[in-house]
Amino acid sequence: MLRIPWTAKKTNERVLNEADKRRSLVRTIRKRQATFLGHVMRRGNLEYLVTTGKFEGKRSRGRQREKIMDGLATWLGPGKVSDILATVKDRDLCRDMIANAYKQGT
């Protein structure tokens, strides 16, 4: 364990680098979200409508909430959301895309 006093104004990233560790929980969560996205997109039920943002209704005022697809699009790599949705329909391509993103980290 590193003995870092709380007064030592260090960022979390800097402490992780000093300890030679990586953020594994975030990667695991993103992997599970991407796997869930594949299941939802292939089924096409209510979850599909909610995940893609095609659910009808009033939008609340203020800043828009971050959608699941926005976070996954940045994690899965360069490309538009529509490209990711097309890739997810094929199970083998989806598995390869998730495995590559998991290996790269972030």
C-alpha positions as CSV (number, residue, x, y, z in Angstrom):
1,M,0.0,0.0,0.0
2,L,1.3,3.4,-0.8
3,R,1.5,5.8,2.1
4,I,0.1,8.9,0.5
5,P,-1.1,11.6,2.9
6,W,-4.5,13.2,2.1
7,T,-2.8,16.6,2.0
8,A,-0.6,15.5,-0.9
9,K,-2.9,16.8,-3.7
10,K,-2.4,13.9,-6.1
11,T,-4.9,12.8,-8.7
12,N,-6.3,9.3,-8.8
13,E,-4.6,8.7,-12.1
14,R,-1.2,9.7,-10.7
15,V,-1.6,7.4,-7.7
16,L,-2.6,4.5,-9.9
17,N,0.5,5.1,-12.1
18,E,2.7,5.2,-9.0
19,A,1.2,1.9,-7.7
20,D,1.5,0.5,-11.3
21,K,-2.2,-0.5,-11.4
22,R,-5.0,0.0,-13.9
23,R,-8.6,0.7,-13.5
24,S,-10.2,-2.7,-14.0
25,L,-13.7,-2.1,-12.6
26,V,-14.5,0.4,-15.3
27,R,-13.3,-1.9,-18.1
28,T,-15.4,-4.8,-16.6
29,I,-18.5,-2.6,-16.4
30,R,-18.1,-1.4,-20.0
31,K,-17.6,-5.0,-21.2
32,R,-20.8,-6.1,-19.5
33,Q,-22.7,-3.1,-20.9
34,A,-21.5,-3.9,-24.4
35,T,-22.5,-7.6,-24.0
36,F,-25.9,-6.5,-22.8
37,L,-26.2,-4.1,-25.7
38,G,-25.7,-7.0,-28.1
39,H,-28.5,-9.1,-26.5
40,V,-30.9,-6.1,-26.5
41,M,-30.2,-5.1,-30.1
42,R,-30.7,-8.6,-31.4
43,R,-34.1,-9.0,-29.6
44,G,-35.6,-5.7,-30.5
45,N,-38.0,-5.3,-27.6
46,L,-38.7,-2.4,-25.3
47,E,-35.1,-2.3,-24.1
48,Y,-34.1,-1.7,-27.8
49,L,-36.4,1.4,-28.0
50,V,-35.1,2.8,-24.7
51,T,-31.4,2.1,-25.5
52,T,-31.5,3.7,-28.9
53,G,-33.5,6.7,-27.7
54,K,-36.5,6.0,-30.0
55,F,-38.8,5.9,-27.0
56,E,-41.6,8.5,-27.4
57,G,-42.4,11.0,-24.8
58,K,-41.5,14.4,-23.4
59,R,-37.9,15.3,-22.8
60,S,-37.1,16.9,-19.5
61,R,-35.6,20.3,-19.3
62,G,-32.0,21.1,-18.7
63,R,-28.9,19.2,-19.8
64,Q,-29.5,15.9,-21.5
65,R,-28.5,12.8,-19.7
66,E,-25.7,10.7,-21.0
67,K,-27.1,7.8,-22.9
68,I,-25.7,4.3,-22.7
69,M,-24.8,4.4,-26.4
70,D,-22.7,7.5,-25.9
71,G,-20.5,5.9,-23.4
72,L,-20.2,2.7,-25.3
73,A,-19.4,4.5,-28.6
74,T,-16.4,6.2,-27.0
75,W,-15.2,2.9,-25.4
76,L,-15.7,0.7,-28.4
77,G,-13.6,2.9,-30.6
78,P,-14.0,5.4,-33.4
79,G,-17.2,5.1,-35.3
80,K,-20.7,6.3,-35.3
81,V,-23.5,4.9,-33.2
82,S,-25.2,3.6,-36.3
83,D,-22.1,1.6,-37.3
84,I,-22.0,0.1,-33.8
85,L,-25.7,-0.8,-33.9
86,A,-25.2,-2.5,-37.3
87,T,-22.2,-4.5,-36.0
88,V,-24.0,-5.6,-32.9
89,K,-26.6,-7.4,-35.0
90,D,-24.0,-10.0,-36.0
91,R,-23.0,-12.0,-32.9
92,D,-19.4,-12.9,-34.0
93,L,-18.6,-9.3,-35.1
94,C,-20.0,-8.1,-31.8
95,R,-17.8,-10.5,-29.8
96,D,-14.7,-9.4,-31.7
97,M,-15.5,-5.7,-31.2
98,I,-15.9,-6.2,-27.5
99,A,-12.8,-8.3,-27.1
100,N,-10.7,-5.7,-29.0
101,A,-12.0,-2.8,-26.9
102,Y,-11.4,-4.8,-23.7
103,K,-7.8,-5.5,-24.7
104,Q,-7.1,-1.9,-25.4
105,G,-8.4,-0.8,-22.0
106,T,-9.6,2.7,-21.3
